[in-house]
Protein backbone atom coordinates (compact mmCIF):
# COMPACT_ATOMS: atom_id res chain seq x y z
CA UNK A 1 0.00 0.00 0.00
CA UNK A 2 1.43 3.38 -1.02
CA UNK A 3 -0.03 5.72 1.61
CA UNK A 4 1.65 8.75 0.01
CA UNK A 5 -0.65 8.35 -3.01
CA UNK A 6 -3.83 7.81 -0.99
CA UNK A 7 -6.57 10.41 -1.60
CA UNK A 8 -8.31 9.37 1.66
CA UNK A 9 -11.54 9.06 -0.28
CA UNK A 10 -12.76 5.95 1.55
CA UNK A 11 -13.80 4.04 -1.58
CA UNK A 12 -11.83 1.00 -0.43
CA UNK A 13 -13.57 1.05 2.94
CA UNK A 14 -17.02 1.47 1.38
CA UNK A 15 -16.55 -1.56 -0.86
CA UNK A 16 -14.94 -3.90 1.69
CA UNK A 17 -17.43 -6.75 2.25
CA UNK A 18 -16.06 -7.53 5.72
CA UNK A 19 -15.53 -3.98 6.99
CA UNK A 20 -11.82 -4.64 7.47
CA UNK A 21 -10.71 -1.18 6.31
CA UNK A 22 -10.93 2.00 8.34
CA UNK A 23 -10.00 5.44 6.99
CA UNK A 24 -8.62 8.03 9.40
CA UNK A 25 -8.41 11.13 7.23
CA UNK A 26 -6.62 13.29 9.80
CA UNK A 27 -3.81 10.81 10.52
CA UNK A 28 -0.63 10.18 8.53
CA UNK A 29 -1.28 6.41 8.58
CA UNK A 30 -4.77 7.01 7.19
CA UNK A 31 -5.68 3.48 6.05
CA UNK A 32 -5.99 0.82 8.72
CA UNK A 33 -6.61 -2.78 7.73
CA UNK A 34 -7.76 -5.39 10.24
CA UNK A 35 -5.84 -8.36 8.87
CA UNK A 36 -7.86 -10.80 11.00
CA UNK A 37 -11.07 -9.64 9.30
CA UNK A 38 -9.66 -9.20 5.77
CA UNK A 39 -10.40 -12.22 3.58
CA UNK A 40 -8.03 -11.18 0.77
CA UNK A 41 -10.71 -10.70 -1.89
CA UNK A 42 -8.90 -7.75 -3.53
CA UNK A 43 -11.97 -5.58 -4.02
CA UNK A 44 -10.22 -2.67 -2.25
CA UNK A 45 -7.29 -2.78 -4.67
CA UNK A 46 -9.62 -2.99 -7.67
CA UNK A 47 -11.77 0.00 -6.69
CA UNK A 48 -8.97 2.32 -5.49
CA UNK A 49 -9.04 5.35 -7.83
CA UNK A 50 -5.35 6.10 -7.18
CA UNK A 51 -4.31 2.43 -7.48
CA UNK A 52 -2.28 2.80 -4.29
CA UNK A 53 -3.45 -0.55 -2.94
CA UNK A 54 -2.19 -3.84 -4.31
CA UNK A 55 -2.55 -7.49 -3.46
CA UNK A 56 0.55 -9.50 -2.63
CA UNK A 57 0.72 -13.21 -1.83
CA UNK A 58 0.85 -14.05 1.85
CA UNK A 59 4.14 -15.75 2.74
CA UNK A 60 3.83 -19.45 3.44
CA UNK A 61 4.90 -20.53 6.90
CA UNK A 62 6.89 -23.74 7.24
CA UNK A 63 6.36 -24.59 3.59
CA UNK A 64 2.58 -25.03 3.89
mmJSON file of the N, C-alpha and C atoms, coordinates in Angstrom:
{"data_MODEL":{"atom_site":{
"group_PDB":["ATOM","ATOM","ATOM","ATOM","ATOM","ATOM","ATOM","ATOM","ATOM","ATOM","ATOM","ATOM","ATOM","ATOM","ATOM","ATOM","ATOM","ATOM","ATOM","ATOM","ATOM","ATOM","ATOM","ATOM","ATOM","ATOM","ATOM","ATOM","ATOM","ATOM","ATOM","ATOM","ATOM","ATOM","ATOM","ATOM","ATOM","ATOM","ATOM","ATOM","ATOM","ATOM","ATOM","ATOM","ATOM","ATOM","ATOM","ATOM","ATOM","ATOM","ATOM","ATOM","ATOM","ATOM","ATOM","ATOM","ATOM","ATOM","ATOM","ATOM","ATOM","ATOM","ATOM","ATOM","ATOM","ATOM","ATOM","ATOM","ATOM","ATOM","ATOM","ATOM","ATOM","ATOM","ATOM","ATOM","ATOM","ATOM","ATOM","ATOM","ATOM","ATOM","ATOM","ATOM","ATOM","ATOM","ATOM","ATOM","ATOM","ATOM","ATOM","ATOM","ATOM","ATOM","ATOM","ATOM","ATOM","ATOM","ATOM","ATOM","ATOM","ATOM","ATOM","ATOM","ATOM","ATOM","ATOM","ATOM","ATOM","ATOM","ATOM","ATOM","ATOM","ATOM","ATOM","ATOM","ATOM","ATOM","ATOM","ATOM","ATOM","ATOM","ATOM","ATOM","ATOM","ATOM","ATOM","ATOM","ATOM","ATOM","ATOM","ATOM","ATOM","ATOM","ATOM","ATOM","ATOM","ATOM","ATOM","ATOM","ATOM","ATOM","ATOM","ATOM","ATOM","ATOM","ATOM","ATOM","ATOM","ATOM","ATOM","ATOM","ATOM","ATOM","ATOM","ATOM","ATOM","ATOM","ATOM","ATOM","ATOM","ATOM","ATOM","ATOM","ATOM","ATOM","ATOM","ATOM","ATOM","ATOM","ATOM","ATOM","ATOM","ATOM","ATOM","ATOM","ATOM","ATOM","ATOM","ATOM","ATOM","ATOM","ATOM","ATOM","ATOM","ATOM","ATOM","ATOM","ATOM","ATOM","ATOM","ATOM"],
"id":[1,2,3,4,5,6,7,8,9,10,11,12,13,14,15,16,17,18,19,20,21,22,23,24,25,26,27,28,29,30,31,32,33,34,35,36,37,38,39,40,41,42,43,44,45,46,47,48,49,50,51,52,53,54,55,56,57,58,59,60,61,62,63,64,65,66,67,68,69,70,71,72,73,74,75,76,77,78,79,80,81,82,83,84,85,86,87,88,89,90,91,92,93,94,95,96,97,98,99,100,101,102,103,104,105,106,107,108,109,110,111,112,113,114,115,116,117,118,119,120,121,122,123,124,125,126,127,128,129,130,131,132,133,134,135,136,137,138,139,140,141,142,143,144,145,146,147,148,149,150,151,152,153,154,155,156,157,158,159,160,161,162,163,164,165,166,167,168,169,170,171,172,173,174,175,176,177,178,179,180,181,182,183,184,185,186,187,188,189,190,191,192],
"type_symbol":["N","C","C","N","C","C","N","C","C","N","C","C","N","C","C","N","C","C","N","C","C","N","C","C","N","C","C","N","C","C","N","C","C","N","C","C","N","C","C","N","C","C","N","C","C","N","C","C","N","C","C","N","C","C","N","C","C","N","C","C","N","C","C","N","C","C","N","C","C","N","C","C","N","C","C","N","C","C","N","C","C","N","C","C","N","C","C","N","C","C","N","C","C","N","C","C","N","C","C","N","C","C","N","C","C","N","C","C","N","C","C","N","C","C","N","C","C","N","C","C","N","C","C","N","C","C","N","C","C","N","C","C","N","C","C","N","C","C","N","C","C","N","C","C","N","C","C","N","C","C","N","C","C","N","C","C","N","C","C","N","C","C","N","C","C","N","C","C","N","C","C","N","C","C","N","C","C","N","C","C","N","C","C","N","C","C","N","C","C","N","C","C"],
"label_atom_id":["N","CA","C","N","CA","C","N","CA","C","N","CA","C","N","CA","C","N","CA","C","N","CA","C","N","CA","C","N","CA","C","N","CA","C","N","CA","C","N","CA","C","N","CA","C","N","CA","C","N","CA","C","N","CA","C","N","CA","C","N","CA","C","N","CA","C","N","CA","C","N","CA","C","N","CA","C","N","CA","C","N","CA","C","N","CA","C","N","CA","C","N","CA","C","N","CA","C","N","CA","C","N","CA","C","N","CA","C","N","CA","C","N","CA","C","N","CA","C","N","CA","C","N","CA","C","N","CA","C","N","CA","C","N","CA","C","N","CA","C","N","CA","C","N","CA","C","N","CA","C","N","CA","C","N","CA","C","N","CA","C","N","CA","C","N","CA","C","N","CA","C","N","CA","C","N","CA","C","N","CA","C","N","CA","C","N","CA","C","N","CA","C","N","CA","C","N","CA","C","N","CA","C","N","CA","C","N","CA","C","N","CA","C","N","CA","C","N","CA","C","N","CA","C"],
"label_alt_id":[null,null,null,null,null,null,null,null,null,null,null,null,null,null,null,null,null,null,null,null,null,null,null,null,null,null,null,null,null,null,null,null,null,null,null,null,null,null,null,null,null,null,null,null,null,null,null,null,null,null,null,null,null,null,null,null,null,null,null,null,null,null,null,null,null,null,null,null,null,null,null,null,null,null,null,null,null,null,null,null,null,null,null,null,null,null,null,null,null,null,null,null,null,null,null,null,null,null,null,null,null,null,null,null,null,null,null,null,null,null,null,null,null,null,null,null,null,null,null,null,null,null,null,null,null,null,null,null,null,null,null,null,null,null,null,null,null,null,null,null,null,null,null,null,null,null,null,null,null,null,null,null,null,null,null,null,null,null,null,null,null,null,null,null,null,null,null,null,null,null,null,null,null,null,null,null,null,null,null,null,null,null,null,null,null,null,null,null,null,null,null,null],
"label_comp_id":["UNK","UNK","UNK","UNK","UNK","UNK","UNK","UNK","UNK","UNK","UNK","UNK","UNK","UNK","UNK","UNK","UNK","UNK","UNK","UNK","UNK","UNK","UNK","UNK","UNK","UNK","UNK","UNK","UNK","UNK","UNK","UNK","UNK","UNK","UNK","UNK","UNK","UNK","UNK","UNK","UNK","UNK","UNK","UNK","UNK","UNK","UNK","UNK","UNK","UNK","UNK","UNK","UNK","UNK","UNK","UNK","UNK","UNK","UNK","UNK","UNK","UNK","UNK","UNK","UNK","UNK","UNK","UNK","UNK","UNK","UNK","UNK","UNK","UNK","UNK","UNK","UNK","UNK","UNK","UNK","UNK","UNK","UNK","UNK","UNK","UNK","UNK","UNK","UNK","UNK","UNK","UNK","UNK","UNK","UNK","UNK","UNK","UNK","UNK","UNK","UNK","UNK","UNK","UNK","UNK","UNK","UNK","UNK","UNK","UNK","UNK","UNK","UNK","UNK","UNK","UNK","UNK","UNK","UNK","UNK","UNK","UNK","UNK","UNK","UNK","UNK","UNK","UNK","UNK","UNK","UNK","UNK","UNK","UNK","UNK","UNK","UNK","UNK","UNK","UNK","UNK","UNK","UNK","UNK","UNK","UNK","UNK","UNK","UNK","UNK","UNK","UNK","UNK","UNK","UNK","UNK","UNK","UNK","UNK","UNK","UNK","UNK","UNK","UNK","UNK","UNK","UNK","UNK","UNK","UNK","UNK","UNK","UNK","UNK","UNK","UNK","UNK","UNK","UNK","UNK","UNK","UNK","UNK","UNK","UNK","UNK","UNK","UNK","UNK","UNK","UNK","UNK"],
"label_asym_id":["A","A","A","A","A","A","A","A","A","A","A","A","A","A","A","A","A","A","A","A","A","A","A","A","A","A","A","A","A","A","A","A","A","A","A","A","A","A","A","A","A","A","A","A","A","A","A","A","A","A","A","A","A","A","A","A","A","A","A","A","A","A","A","A","A","A","A","A","A","A","A","A","A","A","A","A","A","A","A","A","A","A","A","A","A","A","A","A","A","A","A","A","A","A","A","A","A","A","A","A","A","A","A","A","A","A","A","A","A","A","A","A","A","A","A","A","A","A","A","A","A","A","A","A","A","A","A","A","A","A","A","A","A","A","A","A","A","A","A","A","A","A","A","A","A","A","A","A","A","A","A","A","A","A","A","A","A","A","A","A","A","A","A","A","A","A","A","A","A","A","A","A","A","A","A","A","A","A","A","A","A","A","A","A","A","A","A","A","A","A","A","A"],
"label_entity_id":["1","1","1","1","1","1","1","1","1","1","1","1","1","1","1","1","1","1","1","1","1","1","1","1","1","1","1","1","1","1","1","1","1","1","1","1","1","1","1","1","1","1","1","1","1","1","1","1","1","1","1","1","1","1","1","1","1","1","1","1","1","1","1","1","1","1","1","1","1","1","1","1","1","1","1","1","1","1","1","1","1","1","1","1","1","1","1","1","1","1","1","1","1","1","1","1","1","1","1","1","1","1","1","1","1","1","1","1","1","1","1","1","1","1","1","1","1","1","1","1","1","1","1","1","1","1","1","1","1","1","1","1","1","1","1","1","1","1","1","1","1","1","1","1","1","1","1","1","1","1","1","1","1","1","1","1","1","1","1","1","1","1","1","1","1","1","1","1","1","1","1","1","1","1","1","1","1","1","1","1","1","1","1","1","1","1","1","1","1","1","1","1"],
"label_seq_id":[1,1,1,2,2,2,3,3,3,4,4,4,5,5,5,6,6,6,7,7,7,8,8,8,9,9,9,10,10,10,11,11,11,12,12,12,13,13,13,14,14,14,15,15,15,16,16,16,17,17,17,18,18,18,19,19,19,20,20,20,21,21,21,22,22,22,23,23,23,24,24,24,25,25,25,26,26,26,27,27,27,28,28,28,29,29,29,30,30,30,31,31,31,32,32,32,33,33,33,34,34,34,35,35,35,36,36,36,37,37,37,38,38,38,39,39,39,40,40,40,41,41,41,42,42,42,43,43,43,44,44,44,45,45,45,46,46,46,47,47,47,48,48,48,49,49,49,50,50,50,51,51,51,52,52,52,53,53,53,54,54,54,55,55,55,56,56,56,57,57,57,58,58,58,59,59,59,60,60,60,61,61,61,62,62,62,63,63,63,64,64,64],
"pdbx_PDB_ins_code":[null,null,null,null,null,null,null,null,null,null,null,null,null,null,null,null,null,null,null,null,null,null,null,null,null,null,null,null,null,null,null,null,null,null,null,null,null,null,null,null,null,null,null,null,null,null,null,null,null,null,null,null,null,null,null,null,null,null,null,null,null,null,null,null,null,null,null,null,null,null,null,null,null,null,null,null,null,null,null,null,null,null,null,null,null,null,null,null,null,null,null,null,null,null,null,null,null,null,null,null,null,null,null,null,null,null,null,null,null,null,null,null,null,null,null,null,null,null,null,null,null,null,null,null,null,null,null,null,null,null,null,null,null,null,null,null,null,null,null,null,null,null,null,null,null,null,null,null,null,null,null,null,null,null,null,null,null,null,null,null,null,null,null,null,null,null,null,null,null,null,null,null,null,null,null,null,null,null,null,null,null,null,null,null,null,null,null,null,null,null,null,null],
"Cartn_x":[0.857,0.0,0.902,0.658,1.428,0.594,0.758,-0.033,0.179,1.369,1.649,0.759,0.224,-0.652,-2.135,-2.438,-3.83,-4.558,-5.736,-6.567,-7.489,-7.477,-8.307,-9.797,-10.157,-11.54,-12.484,-11.947,-12.759,-13.453,-13.155,-13.796,-13.463,-12.226,-11.828,-12.644,-12.815,-13.572,-15.047,-15.612,-17.021,-17.309,-16.34,-16.554,-16.093,-15.433,-14.937,-16.11,-16.277,-17.428,-17.36,-16.178,-16.064,-15.852,-15.746,-15.533,-14.141,-13.17,-11.818,-10.988,-11.483,-10.705,-11.336,-10.493,-10.927,-10.075,-10.71,-10.001,-9.987,-8.8,-8.624,-7.998,-8.849,-8.415,-7.41,-7.489,-6.624,-5.267,-5.054,-3.805,-2.903,-1.587,-0.626,-0.835,-0.969,-1.281,-2.8,-3.325,-4.767,-5.581,-4.962,-5.685,-5.278,-6.245,-5.989,-6.729,-6.007,-6.611,-6.554,-7.694,-7.759,-7.474,-6.256,-5.835,-6.525,-7.111,-7.862,-9.241,-9.756,-11.069,-10.966,-9.869,-9.662,-9.633,-10.405,-10.4,-9.575,-8.928,-8.031,-8.729,-9.928,-10.707,-10.169,-9.492,-8.901,-9.821,-11.034,-11.968,-11.389,-10.784,-10.223,-9.194,-8.314,-7.285,-7.909,-8.968,-9.616,-10.399,-10.942,-11.767,-10.992,-9.76,-8.969,-8.706,-9.217,-9.036,-7.582,-6.766,-5.351,-4.458,-5.046,-4.309,-3.136,-3.344,-2.276,-2.329,-3.357,-3.448,-3.151,-2.472,-2.19,-2.236,-2.479,-2.545,-1.201,-0.678,0.555,0.303,0.935,0.725,1.211,0.461,0.853,1.979,3.044,4.144,3.685,4.179,3.832,4.742,4.138,4.902,5.223,6.447,6.89,6.596,6.563,6.363,4.95,3.965,2.584,1.807],
"Cartn_y":[-1.161,0.0,1.222,2.141,3.381,4.508,4.723,5.723,7.124,7.405,8.749,9.105,8.116,8.349,8.334,7.956,7.811,9.157,9.195,10.406,10.481,9.445,9.372,9.488,8.957,9.065,8.066,6.945,5.949,4.957,4.976,4.045,2.6,2.353,0.996,0.51,1.379,1.046,0.796,1.605,1.471,0.162,-0.35,-1.563,-2.841,-2.712,-3.897,-4.705,-5.959,-6.748,-7.166,-7.119,-7.531,-6.355,-5.151,-3.977,-3.946,-4.523,-4.644,-3.369,-2.394,-1.184,0.018,0.761,1.996,3.142,4.257,5.442,6.479,6.952,8.03,9.211,10.063,11.132,12.087,12.304,13.288,12.725,11.424,10.811,10.489,10.49,10.175,8.747,7.798,6.413,6.333,6.783,7.011,5.757,4.711,3.482,2.394,1.895,0.817,-0.427,-1.524,-2.783,-3.771,-4.337,-5.388,-6.709,-7.179,-8.361,-9.637,-9.63,-10.798,-10.874,-9.705,-9.639,-9.72,-9.203,-9.198,-10.626,-10.87,-12.216,-12.291,-11.18,-11.18,-11.198,-10.645,-10.7,-9.762,-8.671,-7.751,-6.667,-6.605,-5.576,-4.19,-3.983,-2.673,-2.223,-3.122,-2.782,-2.49,-3.197,-2.991,-1.692,-1.208,0.004,1.275,1.148,2.32,3.22,4.471,5.352,5.77,5.732,6.099,4.882,3.684,2.426,2.332,2.849,2.803,1.536,0.727,-0.551,-1.668,-2.693,-3.84,-5.108,-6.199,-7.487,-8.194,-8.727,-9.503,-10.84,-11.897,-13.207,-13.23,-13.893,-14.054,-15.081,-14.787,-15.754,-17.055,-18.137,-19.445,-19.742,-20.177,-20.526,-22.013,-22.345,-23.74,-24.554,-23.875,-24.591,-25.028,-24.621,-25.032,-23.957],
"Cartn_z":[0.0,0.0,0.0,-0.93,-1.016,-0.42,0.881,1.607,1.048,0.523,0.009,-1.175,-1.867,-3.011,-2.644,-1.42,-0.987,-0.957,-1.57,-1.598,-0.379,0.451,1.66,1.337,0.19,-0.283,0.395,0.87,1.553,0.641,-0.643,-1.58,-1.198,-0.811,-0.429,0.768,1.741,2.94,2.628,1.75,1.383,0.667,-0.075,-0.857,-0.163,0.98,1.686,2.244,1.804,2.253,3.724,4.328,5.724,6.677,6.144,6.988,7.608,6.929,7.472,7.33,6.573,6.307,6.993,7.686,8.344,7.81,7.474,6.991,8.103,8.414,9.401,8.669,8.122,7.235,7.853,9.156,9.799,10.227,10.092,10.521,9.339,9.586,8.53,8.022,8.938,8.577,8.467,7.332,7.187,6.888,6.384,6.047,7.028,7.775,8.723,8.256,8.157,7.728,8.886,9.229,10.238,9.511,9.629,8.872,9.35,10.524,11.002,10.351,9.932,9.3,7.78,7.233,5.773,5.249,4.155,3.582,2.299,1.922,0.775,-0.571,-0.642,-1.887,-2.966,-2.564,-3.535,-4.05,-3.554,-4.016,-3.76,-2.592,-2.245,-3.279,-3.679,-4.666,-6.029,-6.372,-7.674,-7.76,-6.645,-6.688,-6.348,-5.882,-5.494,-6.701,-6.678,-7.829,-8.067,-7.048,-7.176,-7.393,-7.337,-7.483,-6.504,-5.287,-4.289,-3.443,-3.642,-2.935,-3.931,-3.446,-4.31,-3.47,-4.132,-3.46,-3.656,-2.567,-2.635,-1.957,-2.444,-1.826,-0.384,0.463,1.853,1.913,2.661,2.743,3.401,2.888,3.443,4.624,5.705,6.898,6.888,7.147,7.244,5.988,4.837,3.588,3.297,4.097,3.894,3.214],
"occupancy":[1.0,1.0,1.0,1.0,1.0,1.0,1.0,1.0,1.0,1.0,1.0,1.0,1.0,1.0,1.0,1.0,1.0,1.0,1.0,1.0,1.0,1.0,1.0,1.0,1.0,1.0,1.0,1.0,1.0,1.0,1.0,1.0,1.0,1.0,1.0,1.0,1.0,1.0,1.0,1.0,1.0,1.0,1.0,1.0,1.0,1.0,1.0,1.0,1.0,1.0,1.0,1.0,1.0,1.0,1.0,1.0,1.0,1.0,1.0,1.0,1.0,1.0,1.0,1.0,1.0,1.0,1.0,1.0,1.0,1.0,1.0,1.0,1.0,1.0,1.0,1.0,1.0,1.0,1.0,1.0,1.0,1.0,1.0,1.0,1.0,1.0,1.0,1.0,1.0,1.0,1.0,1.0,1.0,1.0,1.0,1.0,1.0,1.0,1.0,1.0,1.0,1.0,1.0,1.0,1.0,1.0,1.0,1.0,1.0,1.0,1.0,1.0,1.0,1.0,1.0,1.0,1.0,1.0,1.0,1.0,1.0,1.0,1.0,1.0,1.0,1.0,1.0,1.0,1.0,1.0,1.0,1.0,1.0,1.0,1.0,1.0,1.0,1.0,1.0,1.0,1.0,1.0,1.0,1.0,1.0,1.0,1.0,1.0,1.0,1.0,1.0,1.0,1.0,1.0,1.0,1.0,1.0,1.0,1.0,1.0,1.0,1.0,1.0,1.0,1.0,1.0,1.0,1.0,1.0,1.0,1.0,1.0,1.0,1.0,1.0,1.0,1.0,1.0,1.0,1.0,1.0,1.0,1.0,1.0,1.0,1.0,1.0,1.0,1.0,1.0,1.0,1.0],
"B_iso_or_equiv":[0.0,0.0,0.0,0.0,0.0,0.0,0.0,0.0,0.0,0.0,0.0,0.0,0.0,0.0,0.0,0.0,0.0,0.0,0.0,0.0,0.0,0.0,0.0,0.0,0.0,0.0,0.0,0.0,0.0,0.0,0.0,0.0,0.0,0.0,0.0,0.0,0.0,0.0,0.0,0.0,0.0,0.0,0.0,0.0,0.0,0.0,0.0,0.0,0.0,0.0,0.0,0.0,0.0,0.0,0.0,0.0,0.0,0.0,0.0,0.0,0.0,0.0,0.0,0.0,0.0,0.0,0.0,0.0,0.0,0.0,0.0,0.0,0.0,0.0,0.0,0.0,0.0,0.0,0.0,0.0,0.0,0.0,0.0,0.0,0.0,0.0,0.0,0.0,0.0,0.0,0.0,0.0,0.0,0.0,0.0,0.0,0.0,0.0,0.0,0.0,0.0,0.0,0.0,0.0,0.0,0.0,0.0,0.0,0.0,0.0,0.0,0.0,0.0,0.0,0.0,0.0,0.0,0.0,0.0,0.0,0.0,0.0,0.0,0.0,0.0,0.0,0.0,0.0,0.0,0.0,0.0,0.0,0.0,0.0,0.0,0.0,0.0,0.0,0.0,0.0,0.0,0.0,0.0,0.0,0.0,0.0,0.0,0.0,0.0,0.0,0.0,0.0,0.0,0.0,0.0,0.0,0.0,0.0,0.0,0.0,0.0,0.0,0.0,0.0,0.0,0.0,0.0,0.0,0.0,0.0,0.0,0.0,0.0,0.0,0.0,0.0,0.0,0.0,0.0,0.0,0.0,0.0,0.0,0.0,0.0,0.0,0.0,0.0,0.0,0.0,0.0,0.0],
"pdbx_formal_charge":[null,null,null,null,null,null,null,null,null,null,null,null,null,null,null,null,null,null,null,null,null,null,null,null,null,null,null,null,null,null,null,null,null,null,null,null,null,null,null,null,null,null,null,null,null,null,null,null,null,null,null,null,null,null,null,null,null,null,null,null,null,null,null,null,null,null,null,null,null,null,null,null,null,null,null,null,null,null,null,null,null,null,null,null,null,null,null,null,null,null,null,null,null,null,null,null,null,null,null,null,null,null,null,null,null,null,null,null,null,null,null,null,null,null,null,null,null,null,null,null,null,null,null,null,null,null,null,null,null,null,null,null,null,null,null,null,null,null,null,null,null,null,null,null,null,null,null,null,null,null,null,null,null,null,null,null,null,null,null,null,null,null,null,null,null,null,null,null,null,null,null,null,null,null,null,null,null,null,null,null,null,null,null,null,null,null,null,null,null,null,null,null],
"auth_seq_id":[1,1,1,2,2,2,3,3,3,4,4,4,5,5,5,6,6,6,7,7,7,8,8,8,9,9,9,10,10,10,11,11,11,12,12,12,13,13,13,14,14,14,15,15,15,16,16,16,17,17,17,18,18,18,19,19,19,20,20,20,21,21,21,22,22,22,23,23,23,24,24,24,25,25,25,26,26,26,27,27,27,28,28,28,29,29,29,30,30,30,31,31,31,32,32,32,33,33,33,34,34,34,35,35,35,36,36,36,37,37,37,38,38,38,39,39,39,40,40,40,41,41,41,42,42,42,43,43,43,44,44,44,45,45,45,46,46,46,47,47,47,48,48,48,49,49,49,50,50,50,51,51,51,52,52,52,53,53,53,54,54,54,55,55,55,56,56,56,57,57,57,58,58,58,59,59,59,60,60,60,61,61,61,62,62,62,63,63,63,64,64,64],
"auth_comp_id":["UNK","UNK","UNK","UNK","UNK","UNK","UNK","UNK","UNK","UNK","UNK","UNK","UNK","UNK","UNK","UNK","UNK","UNK","UNK","UNK","UNK","UNK","UNK","UNK","UNK","UNK","UNK","UNK","UNK","UNK","UNK","UNK","UNK","UNK","UNK","UNK","UNK","UNK","UNK","UNK","UNK","UNK","UNK","UNK","UNK","UNK","UNK","UNK","UNK","UNK","UNK","UNK","UNK","UNK","UNK","UNK","UNK","UNK","UNK","UNK","UNK","UNK","UNK","UNK","UNK","UNK","UNK","UNK","UNK","UNK","UNK","UNK","UNK","UNK","UNK","UNK","UNK","UNK","UNK","UNK","UNK","UNK","UNK","UNK","UNK","UNK","UNK","UNK","UNK","UNK","UNK","UNK","UNK","UNK","UNK","UNK","UNK","UNK","UNK","UNK","UNK","UNK","UNK","UNK","UNK","UNK","UNK","UNK","UNK","UNK","UNK","UNK","UNK","UNK","UNK","UNK","UNK","UNK","UNK","UNK","UNK","UNK","UNK","UNK","UNK","UNK","UNK","UNK","UNK","UNK","UNK","UNK","UNK","UNK","UNK","UNK","UNK","UNK","UNK","UNK","UNK","UNK","UNK","UNK","UNK","UNK","UNK","UNK","UNK","UNK","UNK","UNK","UNK","UNK","UNK","UNK","UNK","UNK","UNK","UNK","UNK","UNK","UNK","UNK","UNK","UNK","UNK","UNK","UNK","UNK","UNK","UNK","UNK","UNK","UNK","UNK","UNK","UNK","UNK","UNK","UNK","UNK","UNK","UNK","UNK","UNK","UNK","UNK","UNK","UNK","UNK","UNK"],
"auth_asym_id":["A","A","A","A","A","A","A","A","A","A","A","A","A","A","A","A","A","A","A","A","A","A","A","A","A","A","A","A","A","A","A","A","A","A","A","A","A","A","A","A","A","A","A","A","A","A","A","A","A","A","A","A","A","A","A","A","A","A","A","A","A","A","A","A","A","A","A","A","A","A","A","A","A","A","A","A","A","A","A","A","A","A","A","A","A","A","A","A","A","A","A","A","A","A","A","A","A","A","A","A","A","A","A","A","A","A","A","A","A","A","A","A","A","A","A","A","A","A","A","A","A","A","A","A","A","A","A","A","A","A","A","A","A","A","A","A","A","A","A","A","A","A","A","A","A","A","A","A","A","A","A","A","A","A","A","A","A","A","A","A","A","A","A","A","A","A","A","A","A","A","A","A","A","A","A","A","A","A","A","A","A","A","A","A","A","A","A","A","A","A","A","A"],
"auth_atom_id":["N","CA","C","N","CA","C","N","CA","C","N","CA","C","N","CA","C","N","CA","C","N","CA","C","N","CA","C","N","CA","C","N","CA","C","N","CA","C","N","CA","C","N","CA","C","N","CA","C","N","CA","C","N","CA","C","N","CA","C","N","CA","C","N","CA","C","N","CA","C","N","CA","C","N","CA","C","N","CA","C","N","CA","C","N","CA","C","N","CA","C","N","CA","C","N","CA","C","N","CA","C","N","CA","C","N","CA","C","N","CA","C","N","CA","C","N","CA","C","N","CA","C","N","CA","C","N","CA","C","N","CA","C","N","CA","C","N","CA","C","N","CA","C","N","CA","C","N","CA","C","N","CA","C","N","CA","C","N","CA","C","N","CA","C","N","CA","C","N","CA","C","N","CA","C","N","CA","C","N","CA","C","N","CA","C","N","CA","C","N","CA","C","N","CA","C","N","CA","C","N","CA","C","N","CA","C","N","CA","C","N","CA","C","N","CA","C","N","CA","C","N","CA","C"],
"pdbx_PDB_model_num":[1,1,1,1,1,1,1,1,1,1,1,1,1,1,1,1,1,1,1,1,1,1,1,1,1,1,1,1,1,1,1,1,1,1,1,1,1,1,1,1,1,1,1,1,1,1,1,1,1,1,1,1,1,1,1,1,1,1,1,1,1,1,1,1,1,1,1,1,1,1,1,1,1,1,1,1,1,1,1,1,1,1,1,1,1,1,1,1,1,1,1,1,1,1,1,1,1,1,1,1,1,1,1,1,1,1,1,1,1,1,1,1,1,1,1,1,1,1,1,1,1,1,1,1,1,1,1,1,1,1,1,1,1,1,1,1,1,1,1,1,1,1,1,1,1,1,1,1,1,1,1,1,1,1,1,1,1,1,1,1,1,1,1,1,1,1,1,1,1,1,1,1,1,1,1,1,1,1,1,1,1,1,1,1,1,1,1,1,1,1,1,1]
}}}
